[in-house]
Amino acid sequence: MRVADKWVDYELIDCSDGERLERWGDIILVRPDPQIIWKTPKDNELWKSPHAQYRRSKTGGGAWHNYVGMPGYWKINYGELTFNIKTMGFKHTGIFPEQAVNWDMLADVIRGADRPVSVLNLFGYTGAATAAALKAGAAVVHVDASKGMVQWAKENAASSGVGGENVRWIVDDCIKFVRRELRRKSKYDIIIMDPPSYGRGPGGEVWRLEDEVFSFAQSCAELLSDEPLMVLLNSYTTGLSSSVMNYILHYALVPKYGGAVDGDELGLNVSETGLALPCGASSLWTARG
């Protein structure tokens, strides 16, 4: 497991009985996590006094319950990056803190290239990886089907002190965008794919990860430059393990470009127990192996 252990402004304090107790800056949140099937004692007093708690409904869905002192939005830092945080639908806050290990790795690859680097960030969400790539000196094309998420990504880039001429913000269905880029013969040194398990494009297009990911990875491979550096594929889909994604990236990339594929679970340390909570998976192809 690759653990994001460099955070100062985020802390996974405890986890029990289907919930996480988290600190985001000075804000304490309780959020559901269905993989937390153990029922250990909730001894930490912060369980009783969060700023907000997301409660699931027995009929489906759920809602945030905000308490005294809960802001509409606030900022947290990760190294040189600054992110705008807010509670939003389906328990999210706009940032997946376990992805910090990938932001660091991305920045290291860009800085280590010692040349101009172009990055394509697909399903770019609120732009944490985009901000990390821009901060490291790359030029980025950021694509997401949600206009609201692209606007949020712009705000995160601005808060991080980047986001000028070196970035293009695209609101589009990622599959259609990749197809057009292939026709335009566009090329990128790094491609990041962070697809949802299920989603809809701006025209109502349906995305199901298991149905699309293999052919999509093959298409993205055709967009790589003559000297590609890295391809990253993330998954939060139950059953789509890092080993499965490793197989997909190996087949799509290694026969043509060489290099090597590696992947593992991503995780966060739990302060109360000293254990690590798995929080998704990533598969990584690098040219240098």
Secondary structure by P-SEA (a helix, b strand, c coil): ccccccccccccccccccbbbbbcccbbbbbbbccccccccccccccccccbbbbbbcccbbbbbbccccccccccccccbbbbbbbbccccccccccaaaaaaaaaaaaaacccbbbbbbccccccaaaaaaaaabbbbbbbbccaaaaaaaaaaaaaaccccccbbbbbccaaaaaaaaaaacccccbbbbbcccccccccbbbbbccccaaaaaaaaaaaccccccbbbbbbccccccaaaaaaaaaaacccccccccccbbbbbbbccccbbbbccbbbbbbccc
